[in-house]
Amino acid sequence: MQNDPVADEPRSGLWLRLLWMFLFYLLLFHAVAVIVALTALVQFVLVLINGAPQGRLREFSAALSRYAYQILQFLSFNDSRKPFPFSEFPDPE
C-alpha cells in the first residue's frame, strides 16, 4: 500500500494502540451503536406521528454514523488518528 497511515507508528507503540483499540471497541463503539439504534427508533416514531423525519435528529445520527466509521477505520488500521475525544467530533455532512 502506497499511503499507509500506520506505517510510521513505532513497533513499541503497538501495545498502546492495542489498549486504545480495546477501549474504543468495547466502550465507545458499542455505546454509539446503542445510541444510533435509539435515535432510529425515536425517528421512526416521529415519522409515524408527524409524517416527516426530524432534521436535527437526522444530523445527530449522521454525525454518530461518521464517528462509528472513524472508530472502525482506527480499529482496522486504516487510520492512525484516534477518534473523538482525541480529535474533533465529525460533522454530519
N, C-alpha and C positions, 0 to 999 in steps of 0.2 A: 504494500500500500504506500503510495507516494506521500500523502499528507497524513501521517499517523500522529494524532494529538497526544497519544500516551507514550510514544517512543522516547520523549525527552525526560520522562519520570525516572529517577534513580531506582535501582532494584531494591534498595533499602527502604524505600517509601512504599513498597507494595504491601507490606504487612499493615501499615497505617491505612492504606487505601482499602484493604480488606475490612478493617474495622468500620470505616466510613460506609462501605458498601452494605454491610450488615445493618448498620443504623438506618441508612436511607431506605433499604428494602423493608426491614421489619417494622420500623416506626412510621416513617413518612409515607411511603408508597401505599401501604395498606390503609392508613388514615385518609389519604387522598381518595383512594378507591371508594371508601365508605361515604365520604362527603359527596363525591360525584354521584353515587347511587342515590343518596338522599335528595340532592338537588334535582336529579332526573325525576324522582317521584313527585316532588313538590311542583316541578314544572308541568308534569303530566296532569296533576290535579288542577293547576291554574289554567291549563289549556281547556280542560273539561268545563271549568266554571266560566272563564272569560272568552274562550274561543280563540285565543292567541297566546303565544308564549310571552313571558315577562322578559323584557330586554336586559335589565341589569343582571338577572339570574342567568341569562344566556352568556353574558360577558364573563360572569364569575366562573361558570362551568367551563368556558373556553380557556380561561387562564389556568384553571386547575388541570385541564387536559394537557396543556402545554407544559405545565410543571411536572406532571406524571411522565411526559415524554422526556424531559430533561433528566429526570431520575433514571429512566431506562437507558438513556444514552450514556450516563455516567456508569451505571452498573455493567453495561455491555462493552465498556472500554472504547466507546465511540467518541467520548468527550472526557477530557481530563479535569474540566472545571466542575467543582462541586456545586450542586443546585442550591437554591434558597434553603437556608438562611445565609449561605456563604456567597451568594451572588444575588442579583436582583430577581424579584418575583416576575415571572413572564407577563407580558401584555396579552390581552385577549385576542389581539389581531395578529 
